[in-house]
Amino acid sequence: MRRNMSLPADSARAQTGLRAAWPAVPRLIGPACLLLAAACTAYRPAPLEPQRSVAAFAARRVDDLRVRAAVAKLLPQSATPWPPRRWNRALLLAAAWAQNRSLALARARTRAAIAAEGLAAQPPNPNLTLMSEYARQDAHPWLYGVGTAWLLRTPSRRALRVRIATLSADRTELAMMDQLWSVRSGLIRAMSNGEADRARLALLDRLVAVERRVLELRRRRTALGEDAAAPLTAAEQVLLVARLRRDQLRTVLEVDRSDLAHALGLPRQALHGLMPSWPDWGRPPPIDVRVLRAARERALLSRADLGAAIDDYAAAEARLRLAVARQHPQFVLEPGYYWDHGIGKFPLDLGFTLPLNGNRAEIATASADREVAGRRLLALQSAIYAQIDAANSTEDLARANLADARRLVENARQAETRARSARRLGESAALDTSAAAILTIEAELAELDARARLQAARDSLEDALQAPLSGPELALDVDRAAPKRAGGP
């Protein structure tokens, strides 16, 4: 039941003024809402059409303008002339940065994490409630009101939320760099396999030619009765095996080409006319001990995946601190104004959460997550340590094996030279010369395999360090093309 209350003169005049002004308030709400709507960002649809995206992928080219723009950012000195006549590792990696869809996804995730970081730094939006009531029997039948609710975050809680969002953005940037290195590894592997297989194909072409010459000599000798049928059959079999090796290698070369196209983010037909360039393939320069020591230390402290694990641990630590802070009440301030059937009222309410169990379950979960993050970090660091040591030892062994293979080639070439310089005539001398040439080609194939193993060992060492140790990639500046934070460089 409402009691009639007499009001002081000043209060009565104030109520009269409010009573006179209130009917205009509903008329102002509409224009205010329109102004707020005009300041809003408009929604822009971006539908995905699989047929169109497939057609767009099939139409990609390695020399289009987007690739040129990426090269201009990452390698300004290599952007002209365009397109390059030969593509080295740095140019191809810049092309992958522009075209590879997994890297585009990593960049999109980075931009999303940066946006979430900005959102976490903003204060929470207040809740606004508009109220009305109609009492037919009352002399002043209408009640109008507006109420707001403001979440009162302590500075420490707000700082922790911002800290977690910042660590998430940092981690996403490191994940992008880790993905870039993964793409680089696939690119290097495809290029290295292509270099080795093209060299093998050239040697196998020579081998087939020599074996064909041997077969012709055997046929003539067999026709003249100088040889039995068995050597001729053996020569035919050897030639068939050499051709089979060559034909299989041609198939492998097509796979190498497909792998290179996949790493670049291009269809295979887009590589038509592309000439990869790797002058020192199979002969990586020795590493200075001080350079290797510095790269090893960086990898053990801040390799991209290790940096992400460090950020994960720091974020788990911040979430634990936030869970501990939540064991204390969180307040909500609710001021408002009501025109209550002729009486103006200004309520001021204060609400708060009441963690009855001291938030122990969330604290226990956050503590366990922190321990998991710490164990994961230490395990990854140990794995990186072992990976670097194994790759370094493998490269040392590969260099020793390559030295042995080179001596084998030198001995075979000397024997071939002696066979050619022998002052003998006839088919028997030609067979001896061909046999020496075959031994030389086989030795060169063995040397090529040793070079491929050495290059693979160097690539594995760079993968363990996540840093190029030589070559044109040292000139790449990925930071210039990476997504930037607001106010960044």
ROZANU-413661 format. One record per residue (C-alpha): residue number from 1; residue in three letters; x, y, z. Coordinates in nm, 4 decimals. Example, Ala and Ser with C-alpha at 12.3 -4.5 7.8 and 13.67 -1.06 7.14 Angstrom:
residues 2
   num   residu         px         py         pz
     1      ALA     1.2300    -0.4500     0.7800
     2      SER     1.3670    -0.1060     0.7140
//
This chain:
residues 489
   num   residu         px         py         pz
     1      MET     0.0000     0.0000     0.0000
     2      ARG     0.1388     0.3400    -0.0998
     3      ARG     0.1503     0.6038     0.1747
     4      ASN     0.0786     0.9697     0.1017
     5      MET     0.3795     1.1719     0.1992
     6      SER     0.4072     1.5461     0.2197
     7      LEU     0.7135     1.6851     0.0481
     8      PRO     0.9194     1.9895     0.1356
     9      ALA     0.8706     2.2877    -0.0907
    10      ASP     1.2045     2.2438    -0.2733
    11      SER     1.1405     1.8742    -0.3200
    12      ALA     0.7886     1.9472    -0.4392
    13      ARG     0.9179     2.1918    -0.6973
    14      ALA     1.1761     1.9391    -0.8086
    15      GLN     0.9144     1.6717    -0.8481
    16      THR     0.6936     1.9119    -1.0412
    17      GLY     0.9828     1.9860    -1.2762
    18      LEU     1.0574     1.6191    -1.3236
    19      ARG     0.6913     1.5494    -1.3808
    20      ALA     0.6798     1.8160    -1.6468
    21      ALA     1.0023     1.7003    -1.8128
    22      TRP     0.9430     1.3246    -1.8073
    23      PRO     0.6891     1.3005    -2.0902
    24      ALA     0.9626     1.4249    -2.3269
    25      VAL     1.1984     1.1404    -2.2300
    26      PRO     1.0274     0.8668    -2.4357
    27      ARG     1.0421     1.0941    -2.7405
    28      LEU     1.4169     1.1318    -2.6979
    29      ILE     1.4863     0.7573    -2.6764
    30      GLY     1.4113     0.6971    -3.0445
    31      PRO     1.6529     0.9603    -3.1809
    32      ALA     1.9192     0.8476    -2.9341
    33      CYS     1.8874     0.4887    -3.0542
    34      LEU     1.9113     0.6067    -3.4161
    35      LEU     2.2324     0.7944    -3.3398
    36      LEU     2.3802     0.4881    -3.1733
    37      ALA     2.2808     0.2707    -3.4697
    38      ALA     2.4410     0.5152    -3.7135
    39      ALA     2.7708     0.4807    -3.5278
    40      CYS     2.7658     0.0995    -3.5529
    41      THR     2.9738    -0.1018    -3.7949
    42      ALA     2.7745    -0.2492    -4.0814
    43      TYR     2.7771    -0.6236    -4.1365
    44      ARG     2.9441    -0.7322    -4.4576
    45      PRO     2.8683    -1.0857    -4.5731
    46      ALA     3.1577    -1.2936    -4.7059
    47      PRO     3.0145    -1.6222    -4.8361
    48      LEU     3.2479    -1.8997    -4.9431
    49      GLU     3.1696    -2.0734    -5.2705
    50      PRO     3.3674    -2.3970    -5.3140
    51      GLN     3.3344    -2.3984    -5.6935
    52      ARG     3.4710    -2.0468    -5.7217
    53      SER     3.7536    -2.1131    -5.4753
    54      VAL     3.8565    -2.4252    -5.6674
    55      ALA     3.8600    -2.2291    -5.9924
    56      ALA     4.0610    -1.9512    -5.8286
    57      PHE     4.3158    -2.2033    -5.6988
    58      ALA     4.3509    -2.3650    -6.0398
    59      ALA     4.4159    -2.0222    -6.1939
    60      ARG     4.7014    -1.9335    -5.9587
    61      ARG     5.0436    -1.8547    -6.1000
    62      VAL     5.3810    -1.8248    -5.9360
    63      ASP     5.4509    -1.4939    -6.1115
    64      ASP     5.1272    -1.3054    -6.0352
    65      LEU     5.1126    -0.9648    -5.8673
    66      ARG     5.0472    -1.0941    -5.5150
    67      VAL     5.3681    -1.2938    -5.5265
    68      ARG     5.5540    -0.9902    -5.6579
    69      ALA     5.4156    -0.7798    -5.3696
    70      ALA     5.5286    -1.0422    -5.1166
    71      VAL     5.8750    -1.0550    -5.2700
    72      ALA     5.8912    -0.6743    -5.2625
    73      LYS     5.8194    -0.6814    -4.8877
    74      LEU     6.0393    -0.9726    -4.7914
    75      LEU     6.3196    -0.9270    -5.0462
    76      PRO     6.3074    -0.5727    -5.1856
    77      GLN     6.6336    -0.6175    -5.3738
    78      SER     6.4959    -0.9225    -5.5608
    79      ALA     6.1614    -0.7822    -5.6777
    80      THR     6.3021    -0.6751    -6.0147
    81      PRO     6.3170    -0.7939    -6.2829
    82      TRP     5.9856    -0.9766    -6.2669
    83      PRO     5.9395    -1.2677    -6.2965
    84      PRO     6.2854    -1.3956    -6.2004
    85      ARG     6.4560    -1.6193    -6.4536
    86      ARG     6.5665    -1.8588    -6.1776
    87      TRP     6.4037    -1.8976    -5.8369
    88      ASN     6.6275    -1.9474    -5.5354
    89      ARG     6.5117    -2.0668    -5.1931
    90      ALA     6.4363    -1.7166    -5.0642
    91      LEU     6.2235    -1.6234    -5.3667
    92      LEU     6.0259    -1.9467    -5.3451
    93      LEU     5.9700    -1.8995    -4.9709
    94      ALA     5.8409    -1.5474    -5.0371
    95      ALA     5.6050    -1.6951    -5.2973
    96      ALA     5.4849    -1.9506    -5.0407
    97      TRP     5.4225    -1.6680    -4.7914
    98      ALA     5.1875    -1.5093    -5.0427
    99      GLN     5.0140    -1.8225    -5.1757
   100      ASN     5.0256    -2.1048    -4.9199
   101      ARG     4.6821    -2.1348    -4.7599
   102      SER     4.8099    -2.2812    -4.4332
   103      LEU     5.0166    -1.9643    -4.3877
   104      ALA     4.7113    -1.7532    -4.4754
   105      LEU     4.5215    -1.9391    -4.2021
   106      ALA     4.8053    -1.8740    -3.9539
   107      ARG     4.7992    -1.5016    -4.0388
   108      ALA     4.4200    -1.4920    -3.9945
   109      ARG     4.4540    -1.6560    -3.6535
   110      THR     4.7148    -1.3987    -3.5585
   111      ARG     4.4858    -1.1109    -3.6588
   112      ALA     4.2018    -1.2701    -3.4596
   113      ALA     4.4233    -1.3030    -3.1512
   114      ILE     4.5354    -0.9400    -3.1853
   115      ALA     4.1692    -0.8329    -3.2068
   116      ALA     4.0901    -1.0394    -2.8943
   117      GLU     4.3774    -0.8666    -2.7168
   118      GLY     4.2219    -0.5288    -2.7957
   119      LEU     3.8827    -0.6517    -2.6737
   120      ALA     4.0270    -0.7706    -2.3430
   121      ALA     4.1749    -0.4251    -2.2800
   122      GLN     3.8339    -0.2577    -2.3065
   123      PRO     3.6157    -0.2099    -1.9983
   124      PRO     3.2996    -0.4230    -1.9885
   125      ASN     2.9910    -0.2652    -2.1422
   126      PRO     2.7172    -0.1665    -1.8955
   127      ASN     2.3722    -0.3216    -1.9130
   128      LEU     2.0888    -0.0745    -1.9716
   129      THR     1.7281    -0.1606    -1.8794
   130      LEU     1.4254     0.0509    -1.9771
   131      MET     1.1129    -0.0098    -1.7647
   132      SER     0.7501     0.0970    -1.7724
   133      GLU     0.4344     0.0271    -1.5741
   134      TYR     0.0740     0.1404    -1.5962
   135      ALA    -0.1507     0.1608    -1.2864
   136      ARG    -0.5011     0.2468    -1.4073
   137      GLN    -0.6447     0.3541    -1.0702
   138      ASP    -0.3534     0.5816    -0.9811
   139      ALA    -0.3685     0.9568    -1.0256
   140      HIS    -0.0330     0.9301    -1.2045
   141      PRO    -0.0767     0.5940    -1.3813
   142      TRP     0.2601     0.5623    -1.5582
   143      LEU     0.5916     0.4439    -1.4182
   144      TYR     0.8991     0.5034    -1.6330
   145      GLY     1.2444     0.3932    -1.5378
   146      VAL     1.5943     0.3302    -1.6588
   147      GLY     1.8494     0.1142    -1.4824
   148      THR     2.2129     0.0321    -1.5503
   149      ALA     2.4475    -0.2369    -1.4255
   150      TRP     2.8245    -0.1828    -1.4183
   151      LEU     3.0613    -0.4706    -1.3518
   152      LEU     3.3295    -0.3395    -1.1171
   153      ARG     3.6551    -0.5161    -1.1998
   154      THR     3.9515    -0.4619    -0.9759
   155      PRO     4.2627    -0.3323    -1.1556
   156      SER     4.4459    -0.6579    -1.0822
   157      ARG     4.1742    -0.8721    -1.2414
   158      ARG     4.1575    -0.6479    -1.5459
   159      ALA     4.5371    -0.6596    -1.5788
   160      LEU     4.5318    -1.0414    -1.5602
   161      ARG     4.2690    -1.0651    -1.8350
   162      VAL     4.4714    -0.8332    -2.0556
   163      ARG     4.7835    -1.0343    -1.9762
   164      ILE     4.6164    -1.3605    -2.0812
   165      ALA     4.4940    -1.2052    -2.4078
   166      THR     4.8384    -1.0592    -2.4801
   167      LEU     5.0049    -1.3955    -2.4210
   168      SER     4.7506    -1.5584    -2.6499
   169      ALA     4.8314    -1.3084    -2.9258
   170      ASP     5.2050    -1.3624    -2.8723
   171      ARG     5.1568    -1.7376    -2.8859
   172      THR     4.9569    -1.7137    -3.2074
   173      GLU     5.2321    -1.5053    -3.3673
   174      LEU     5.4865    -1.7693    -3.2673
   175      ALA     5.2591    -2.0418    -3.4041
   176      MET     5.2507    -1.8501    -3.7322
   177      MET     5.6311    -1.8456    -3.7410
   178      ASP     5.6380    -2.2169    -3.6581
   179      GLN     5.3979    -2.2817    -3.9464
   180      LEU     5.6183    -2.0714    -4.1738
   181      TRP     5.9147    -2.2872    -4.0810
   182      SER     5.7082    -2.6003    -4.1433
   183      VAL     5.6257    -2.4708    -4.4920
   184      ARG     5.9918    -2.3840    -4.5416
   185      SER     6.0906    -2.7407    -4.4443
   186      GLY     5.8506    -2.8872    -4.6991
   187      LEU     5.9766    -2.6452    -4.9625
   188      ILE     6.3426    -2.7254    -4.8924
   189      ARG     6.2728    -3.0973    -4.8907
   190      ALA     6.0948    -3.0797    -5.2269
   191      MET     6.3699    -2.8641    -5.3777
   192      SER     6.6448    -3.0900    -5.2407
   193      ASN     6.4758    -3.4041    -5.3700
   194      GLY     6.4326    -3.2375    -5.7084
   195      GLU     6.7980    -3.1367    -5.7272
   196      ALA     6.9139    -3.4883    -5.6335
   197      ASP     6.6722    -3.6660    -5.8681
   198      ARG     6.7555    -3.4441    -6.1661
   199      ALA     7.1247    -3.5165    -6.1132
   200      ARG     7.0508    -3.8888    -6.0785
   201      LEU     6.8484    -3.8827    -6.4003
   202      ALA     7.1405    -3.7300    -6.5911
   203      LEU     7.3717    -4.0029    -6.4572
   204      LEU     7.1217    -4.2771    -6.5358
   205      ASP     7.0864    -4.1442    -6.8914
   206      ARG     7.4630    -4.1833    -6.9259
   207      LEU     7.4453    -4.5297    -6.7725
   208      VAL     7.1733    -4.6412    -7.0151
   209      ALA     7.3769    -4.5121    -7.3081
   210      VAL     7.6868    -4.7068    -7.1956
   211      GLU     7.4867    -5.0229    -7.1251
   212      ARG     7.3286    -4.9935    -7.4695
   213      ARG     7.6782    -4.9724    -7.6212
   214      VAL     7.7836    -5.2809    -7.4249
   215      LEU     7.4784    -5.4704    -7.5494
   216      GLU     7.5605    -5.3844    -7.9101
   217      LEU     7.9180    -5.5082    -7.8607
   218      ARG     7.7928    -5.8297    -7.7033
   219      ARG     7.5551    -5.8883    -7.9927
   220      ARG     7.8327    -5.8494    -8.2485
   221      ARG     8.0657    -6.0780    -8.0539
   222      THR     7.7924    -6.3384    -8.0130
   223      ALA     7.7063    -6.3220    -8.3844
   224      LEU     8.0740    -6.3771    -8.4694
   225      GLY     8.0926    -6.6700    -8.2297
   226      GLU     8.3410    -6.4981    -8.0006
   227      ASP     8.1043    -6.5072    -7.6996
   228      ALA     7.8476    -6.7519    -7.5720
   229      ALA     7.4806    -6.6518    -7.5329
   230      ALA     7.5053    -6.6000    -7.1550
   231      PRO     7.6987    -6.2697    -7.1656
   232      LEU     7.4494    -6.1339    -7.4183
   233      THR     7.1542    -6.2273    -7.1960
   234      ALA     7.3261    -6.0690    -6.8970
   235      ALA     7.3874    -5.7475    -7.0936
   236      GLU     7.0208    -5.7350    -7.1937
   237      GLN     6.9151    -5.7760    -6.8317
   238      VAL     7.1534    -5.5071    -6.7114
   239      LEU     7.0212    -5.2635    -6.9725
   240      LEU     6.6600    -5.3374    -6.8740
   241      VAL     6.7435    -5.2723    -6.5072
   242      ALA     6.9102    -4.9413    -6.5952
   243      ARG     6.6091    -4.8342    -6.8011
   244      LEU     6.3760    -4.9339    -6.5188
   245      ARG     6.5776    -4.7266    -6.2709
   246      ARG     6.5623    -4.4291    -6.5072
   247      ASP     6.1875    -4.4612    -6.5728
   248      GLN     6.1095    -4.4932    -6.2011
   249      LEU     6.3170    -4.1840    -6.1341
   250      ARG     6.1161    -3.9870    -6.3890
   251      THR     5.8026    -4.0764    -6.1926
   252      VAL     5.9725    -3.9635    -5.8709
   253      LEU     6.0606    -3.6325    -6.0361
   254      GLU     5.6912    -3.5733    -6.1018
   255      VAL     5.6235    -3.6353    -5.7322
   256      ASP     5.9002    -3.3867    -5.6427
   257      ARG     5.7318    -3.1297    -5.8652
   258      SER     5.3958    -3.1905    -5.6991
   259      ASP     5.5517    -3.1588    -5.3530
   260      LEU     5.7081    -2.8274    -5.4534
   261      ALA     5.3742    -2.6996    -5.5824
   262      HIS     5.2044    -2.8059    -5.2569
   263      ALA     5.4618    -2.6226    -5.0465
   264      LEU     5.4137    -2.3091    -5.2578
   265      GLY     5.0348    -2.3305    -5.2353
   266      LEU     4.9986    -2.3598    -5.6126
   267      PRO     4.8559    -2.6131    -5.8562
   268      ARG     5.1179    -2.8254    -6.0242
   269      GLN     5.0600    -2.6735    -6.3676
   270      ALA     5.1509    -2.3306    -6.2268
   271      LEU     5.5157    -2.4416    -6.2056
   272      HIS     5.5496    -2.4708    -6.5818
   273      GLY     5.8673    -2.2921    -6.6795
   274      LEU     5.9820    -2.2394    -6.3200
   275      MET     6.3536    -2.3025    -6.2797
   276      PRO     6.4637    -2.3619    -5.9170
   277      SER     6.8171    -2.2524    -5.8340
   278      TRP     7.0330    -2.4046    -5.5590
   279      PRO     7.3977    -2.3666    -5.6648
   280      ASP     7.5537    -2.5133    -5.3500
   281      TRP     7.3134    -2.8053    -5.3120
   282      GLY     7.4866    -3.1047    -5.1595
   283      ARG     7.7835    -2.8889    -5.0612
   284      PRO     7.6631    -2.6867    -4.7603
   285      PRO     7.9433    -2.4724    -4.6218
   286      PRO     8.0912    -2.5771    -4.2871
   287      ILE     7.9479    -2.3962    -3.9870
   288      ASP     8.1579    -2.1731    -3.7677
   289      VAL     8.1564    -2.3111    -3.4131
   290      ARG     8.0566    -1.9746    -3.2655
   291      VAL     7.7670    -1.9354    -3.5099
   292      LEU     7.6411    -2.2840    -3.4288
   293      ARG     7.6732    -2.2232    -3.0546
   294      ALA     7.4725    -1.8990    -3.0776
   295      ALA     7.2016    -2.0600    -3.2942
   296      ARG     7.1811    -2.3545    -3.0562
   297      GLU     7.1380    -2.1270    -2.7564
   298      ARG     6.8628    -1.9308    -2.9330
   299      ALA     6.6804    -2.2511    -3.0223
   300      LEU     6.6980    -2.3834    -2.6654
   301      LEU     6.5617    -2.0561    -2.5285
   302      SER     6.3288    -1.9118    -2.7884
   303      ARG     6.2581    -2.1424    -3.0846
   304      ALA     5.9103    -2.0649    -3.2163
   305      ASP     5.7404    -2.3732    -3.0724
   306      LEU     5.9354    -2.3371    -2.7490
   307      GLY     5.8364    -1.9694    -2.7281
   308      ALA     5.4743    -2.0757    -2.7718
   309      ALA     5.5165    -2.3264    -2.4870
   310      ILE     5.6664    -2.0517    -2.2693
   311      ASP     5.3652    -1.8308    -2.3431
   312      ASP     5.1348    -2.1232    -2.2628
   313      TYR     5.2967    -2.1573    -1.9220
   314      ALA     5.2765    -1.7836    -1.8552
   315      ALA     4.9086    -1.7837    -1.9560
   316      ALA     4.8417    -2.0817    -1.7267
   317      GLU     5.0111    -1.8893    -1.4464
   318      ALA     4.7909    -1.5857    -1.5141
   319      ARG     4.4757    -1.8005    -1.5216
   320      LEU     4.5720    -1.9493    -1.1857
   321      ARG     4.6174    -1.6016    -1.0396
   322      LEU     4.2787    -1.5020    -1.1808
   323      ALA     4.1159    -1.8129    -1.0300
   324      VAL     4.2674    -1.7231    -0.6913
   325      ALA     4.1341    -1.3680    -0.7281
   326      ARG     3.7848    -1.5044    -0.7988
   327      GLN     3.7611    -1.6520    -0.4517
   328      HIS     3.6781    -1.2974    -0.3465
   329      PRO     3.3439    -1.1350    -0.4363
   330      GLN     3.3040    -0.9411    -0.7593
   331      PHE     3.0775    -0.6375    -0.7374
   332      VAL     2.8127    -0.5037    -0.9750
   333      LEU     2.6991    -0.1414    -0.9352
   334      GLU     2.3384    -0.0762    -1.0460
   335      PRO     2.2373     0.2922    -1.0451
   336      GLY     1.9087     0.4050    -1.2020
   337      TYR     1.6216     0.6480    -1.2145
   338      TYR     1.2456     0.5867    -1.1835
   339      TRP     0.9497     0.8145    -1.2355
   340      ASP     0.7281     0.6170    -0.9993
   341      HIS     0.3690     0.7360    -1.0521
   342      GLY     0.4520     1.0971    -0.9870
   343      ILE     0.7538     1.0449    -0.7605
   344      GLY     1.1140     1.0606    -0.8881
   345      LYS     1.3458     0.7958    -0.7401
   346      PHE     1.7192     0.7404    -0.7715
   347      PRO     1.8023     0.3820    -0.6644
   348      LEU     2.1641     0.2715    -0.6203
   349      ASP     2.2013    -0.1058    -0.5837
   350      LEU     2.5183    -0.3056    -0.5247
   351      GLY     2.5354    -0.6739    -0.6148
   352      PHE     2.8180    -0.9213    -0.5829
   353      THR     2.9050    -1.2823    -0.6504
   354      LEU     2.9415    -1.5071    -0.3503
   355      PRO     3.1910    -1.7938    -0.4052
   356      LEU     3.0619    -2.0257    -0.1343
   357      ASN     3.3325    -2.2916    -0.1831
   358      GLY     3.6180    -2.0428    -0.2104
   359      ASN     3.6460    -2.1222    -0.5848
   360      ARG     3.8558    -2.4231    -0.4919
   361      ALA     3.7578    -2.6319    -0.7957
   362      GLU     3.8637    -2.3640    -1.0455
   363      ILE     4.1858    -2.3030    -0.8530
   364      ALA     4.2685    -2.6760    -0.8533
   365      THR     4.2002    -2.7018    -1.2278
   366      ALA     4.4116    -2.3952    -1.3058
   367      SER     4.6944    -2.5268    -1.0871
   368      ALA     4.6910    -2.8623    -1.2673
   369      ASP     4.6896    -2.6849    -1.6069
   370      ARG     4.9943    -2.4834    -1.5017
   371      GLU     5.1813    -2.8007    -1.4073
   372      VAL     5.0946    -2.9607    -1.7426
   373      ALA     5.2149    -2.6502    -1.9283
   374      GLY     5.5409    -2.6540    -1.7337
   375      ARG     5.6050    -3.0221    -1.7977
   376      ARG     5.5297    -2.9743    -2.1686
   377      LEU     5.7792    -2.6877    -2.1865
   378      LEU     6.0579    -2.8890    -2.0221
   379      ALA     5.9873    -3.1938    -2.2395
   380      LEU     5.9990    -2.9832    -2.5562
   381      GLN     6.3247    -2.8203    -2.4489
   382      SER     6.4817    -3.1638    -2.3926
   383      ALA     6.3575    -3.2824    -2.7318
   384      ILE     6.5083    -2.9773    -2.9040
   385      TYR     6.8396    -3.0407    -2.7261
   386      ALA     6.8457    -3.4008    -2.8486
   387      GLN     6.7330    -3.3023    -3.1999
   388      ILE     7.0154    -3.0511    -3.2389
   389      ASP     7.2814    -3.2937    -3.1126
   390      ALA     7.1565    -3.5748    -3.3379
   391      ALA     7.1438    -3.3525    -3.6470
   392      ASN     7.4915    -3.2142    -3.5792
   393      SER     7.6379    -3.5622    -3.5374
   394      THR     7.4596    -3.6844    -3.8510
   395      GLU     7.6096    -3.3990    -4.0525
   396      ASP     7.9597    -3.4836    -3.9290
   397      LEU     7.9140    -3.8468    -4.0339
   398      ALA     7.7660    -3.7428    -4.3690
   399      ARG     8.0705    -3.5246    -4.4419
   400      ALA     8.3006    -3.8177    -4.3680
   401      ASN     8.0948    -4.0476    -4.5937
   402      LEU     8.1033    -3.7892    -4.8723
   403      ALA     8.4821    -3.7758    -4.8495
   404      ASP     8.4960    -4.1554    -4.8921
   405      ALA     8.2566    -4.1382    -5.1876
   406      ARG     8.4707    -3.8740    -5.3562
   407      ARG     8.7784    -4.0953    -5.3235
   408      LEU     8.5782    -4.3776    -5.4807
   409      VAL     8.4900    -4.1532    -5.7758
   410      GLU     8.8512    -4.0443    -5.8175
   411      ASN     8.9700    -4.4075    -5.8247
   412      ALA     8.7014    -4.5024    -6.0782
   413      ARG     8.7870    -4.2097    -6.3044
   414      GLN     9.1554    -4.2955    -6.2915
   415      ALA     9.0731    -4.6530    -6.3888
   416      GLU     8.8559    -4.5295    -6.6760
   417      THR     9.1358    -4.3019    -6.7927
   418      ARG     9.3803    -4.5920    -6.7931
   419      ALA     9.1337    -4.8063    -6.9871
   420      ARG     9.0886    -4.5369    -7.2501
   421      SER     9.4612    -4.4732    -7.2834
   422      ALA     9.5501    -4.8416    -7.3223
   423      ARG     9.6847    -4.9005    -7.6758
   424      ARG     9.4545    -5.1801    -7.7639
   425      LEU     9.2044    -5.2172    -8.0418
   426      GLY     8.8964    -5.4232    -8.0986
   427      GLU     8.5730    -5.4966    -7.9187
   428      SER     8.7437    -5.6439    -7.6150
   429      ALA     8.9139    -5.3096    -7.5458
   430      ALA     8.5818    -5.1299    -7.6031
   431      LEU     8.4131    -5.3593    -7.3495
   432      ASP     8.6856    -5.2874    -7.0943
   433      THR     8.6461    -4.9125    -7.1514
   434      SER     8.2670    -4.9372    -7.1163
   435      ALA     8.3014    -5.1422    -6.7989
   436      ALA     8.5290    -4.8738    -6.6542
   437      ALA     8.2787    -4.6044    -6.7560
   438      ILE     7.9993    -4.7982    -6.5827
   439      LEU     8.2049    -4.8186    -6.2634
   440      THR     8.2654    -4.4436    -6.2823
   441      ILE     7.8926    -4.3693    -6.3226
   442      GLU     7.8040    -4.5986    -6.0327
   443      ALA     8.0668    -4.4270    -5.8182
   444      GLU     7.9238    -4.0881    -5.9154
   445      LEU     7.5771    -4.2117    -5.8179
   446      ALA     7.7165    -4.3185    -5.4805
   447      GLU     7.8776    -3.9754    -5.4398
   448      LEU     7.5483    -3.8127    -5.5318
   449      ASP     7.3706    -4.0166    -5.2653
   450      ALA     7.6338    -3.9064    -5.0124
   451      ARG     7.5806    -3.5421    -5.1126
   452      ALA     7.2054    -3.5867    -5.0726
   453      ARG     7.2556    -3.7319    -4.7235
   454      LEU     7.4834    -3.4421    -4.6299
   455      GLN     7.2283    -3.1900    -4.7544
   456      ALA     6.9497    -3.3723    -4.5671
   457      ALA     7.1615    -3.3623    -4.2508
   458      ARG     7.2164    -2.9877    -4.2894
   459      ASP     6.8430    -2.9382    -4.3507
   460      SER     6.7662    -3.1405    -4.0375
   461      LEU     7.0082    -2.9292    -3.8362
   462      GLU     6.8421    -2.6097    -3.9611
   463      ASP     6.5024    -2.7603    -3.8740
   464      ALA     6.6258    -2.8313    -3.5219
   465      LEU     6.7554    -2.4757    -3.4893
   466      GLN     6.4643    -2.3253    -3.6890
   467      ALA     6.7163    -2.0932    -3.8472
   468      PRO     6.8894    -2.0952    -4.1871
   469      LEU     7.2653    -2.1273    -4.1519
   470      SER     7.3557    -2.0172    -4.5047
   471      GLY     7.2026    -1.9150    -4.8337
   472      PRO     6.9688    -1.6427    -4.9634
   473      GLU     6.7082    -1.6954    -4.6895
   474      LEU     6.9292    -1.5019    -4.4496
   475      ALA     6.8099    -1.1870    -4.6290
   476      LEU     6.4397    -1.2542    -4.5635
   477      ASP     6.2585    -1.0089    -4.3356
   478      VAL     5.9303    -1.1815    -4.2469
   479      ASP     5.8501    -0.9298    -3.9720
   480      ARG     5.7813    -0.6648    -4.2361
   481      ALA     5.4947    -0.8692    -4.3824
   482      ALA     5.3512    -1.0183    -4.0615
   483      PRO     5.0261    -0.8872    -3.9084
   484      LYS     5.0877    -0.5876    -3.6810
   485      ARG     4.9356    -0.4841    -3.3524
   486      ALA     4.7655    -0.1471    -3.3317
   487      GLY     5.0307     0.1179    -3.2965
   488      GLY     5.3033    -0.1258    -3.4028
   489      PRO     5.5771    -0.0436    -3.6514
//
